[in-house]
Amino acid sequence: METIRGKYASHMNHAAWSACLQQAASVHIDLGTGDGRFVSHLARAYPRMLIIGVDACRENLVDSSRRAPANALFIIANACALPPELAGVAAHLTVNFPWGSLLQGLLQPDSSLALALRRLAQPAASLDLRLNAGALADEGYSLEQGTAAVQTMLAHNGFNLRAAHQLTAAQLKAFPTTWAKRLAFGRDPRAVHLSALTR
Ligand SMILES: C[S@@+](CC[C@H](N)C(=O)[O-])C[C@H]1O[C@@H](n2cnc3c(N)ncnc32)[C@H](O)[C@@H]1O
């Protein structure tokens, strides 16, 4: 699979990947990680975990990946067609403020993204998903309709929903991703946090 650190992209071979997994107490995967700020934050907070950020856009990852701790790994991939090495490794999954094909996949119960999400997860893995109203409006959904569609997708793909609640502007401001801050100070800060566990 293709990884990036700073400006340098490289192919991670099987031996290097196995070594990464062996050293980690557990694995967290953040899909659609953007500039990787969330991954760096988690990697500093949980030095024994391997924190993986996946994004289709390599330019976004250049800056953060250069300065990220050693237990942070950035993978360039389309979340709808993930490297097979990632199957079954994640104890924790996050998708924060998805847009585009990432969001479209979450809205459809039979999408390749929905299947990929389930495939990444270990049994009893946790999933935290944050959706914002503006991105859903771009797909033709209200916040309520989009939340319901994603809940249906999760139930259909082996996730038990635990909680769904609205995020306040203060919570967005405090949340350590670049997009959360943009939303908090933007025109439409409405957002929802869904959490689930795999069955
Ligand atoms: C609104 S940004 C959110 C970034 C980050 N999670 C945050 O909270 O700051 C959405 C991200 O999803 C990524 N994305 C969209 N579709 C994707 C796909 N199919 N596979 C991987 N990443 C995707 C985009 O490149 C972008 O970085």
Ligand as a Chemical Component Dictionary entry (heavy atoms), coordinates in Angstrom:
data_LIG
# 
_chem_comp.id                   LIG 
_chem_comp.type                 NON-POLYMER 
_chem_comp.pdbx_formal_charge   0 
_chem_comp.three_letter_code    LIG 
# 
loop_
_chem_comp_atom.comp_id 
_chem_comp_atom.atom_id 
_chem_comp_atom.alt_atom_id 
_chem_comp_atom.type_symbol 
_chem_comp_atom.charge 
_chem_comp_atom.model_Cartn_x 
_chem_comp_atom.model_Cartn_y 
_chem_comp_atom.model_Cartn_z 
_chem_comp_atom.pdbx_ordinal 
LIG C1  C1  C 0  -14.332 17.887 4.625  1  
LIG S1  S1  S 1  -12.819 17.044 4.532  2  
LIG C2  C2  C 0  -12.634 16.489 6.251  3  
LIG C3  C3  C 0  -11.212 16.236 6.599  4  
LIG C4  C4  C 0  -10.924 15.834 8.056  5  
LIG N1  N1  N 0  -11.608 14.617 8.419  6  
LIG C5  C5  C 0  -11.278 16.958 9.004  7  
LIG O1  O1  O 0  -12.199 16.790 9.819  8  
LIG O2  O2  O -1 -10.597 18.000 8.957  9  
LIG C6  C6  C 0  -13.257 15.508 3.706  10 
LIG C7  C7  C 0  -12.044 14.660 3.293  11 
LIG O3  O3  O 0  -12.517 13.435 2.726  12 
LIG C8  C8  C 0  -11.626 13.066 1.692  13 
LIG N2  N2  N 0  -12.321 12.119 0.810  14 
LIG C9  C9  C 0  -13.444 12.314 0.102  15 
LIG N3  N3  N 0  -13.774 11.207 -0.594 16 
LIG C10 C10 C 0  -12.817 10.274 -0.278 17 
LIG C11 C11 C 0  -12.616 8.924  -0.662 18 
LIG N4  N4  N 0  -13.453 8.299  -1.495 19 
LIG N5  N5  N 0  -11.548 8.277  -0.149 20 
LIG C12 C12 C 0  -10.680 8.894  0.693  21 
LIG N6  N6  N 0  -10.826 10.169 1.096  22 
LIG C13 C13 C 0  -11.887 10.854 0.603  23 
LIG C14 C14 C 0  -11.261 14.384 1.012  24 
LIG O4  O4  O 0  -10.053 14.282 0.262  25 
LIG C15 C15 C 0  -11.158 15.311 2.231  26 
LIG O5  O5  O 0  -9.827  15.359 2.703  27 
# 
loop_
_chem_comp_bond.comp_id 
_chem_comp_bond.atom_id_1 
_chem_comp_bond.atom_id_2 
_chem_comp_bond.value_order 
_chem_comp_bond.pdbx_ordinal 
LIG C1  S1  SING 1  
LIG S1  C2  SING 2  
LIG S1  C6  SING 3  
LIG C2  C3  SING 4  
LIG C3  C4  SING 5  
LIG C4  N1  SING 6  
LIG C4  C5  SING 7  
LIG C5  O1  DOUB 8  
LIG C5  O2  SING 9  
LIG C6  C7  SING 10 
LIG C7  O3  SING 11 
LIG C7  C15 SING 12 
LIG O3  C8  SING 13 
LIG C8  N2  SING 14 
LIG C8  C14 SING 15 
LIG N2  C9  SING 16 
LIG N2  C13 SING 17 
LIG C9  N3  DOUB 18 
LIG N3  C10 SING 19 
LIG C10 C11 SING 20 
LIG C10 C13 DOUB 21 
LIG C11 N4  SING 22 
LIG C11 N5  DOUB 23 
LIG N5  C12 SING 24 
LIG C12 N6  DOUB 25 
LIG N6  C13 SING 26 
LIG C14 O4  SING 27 
LIG C14 C15 SING 28 
LIG C15 O5  SING 29 
# 
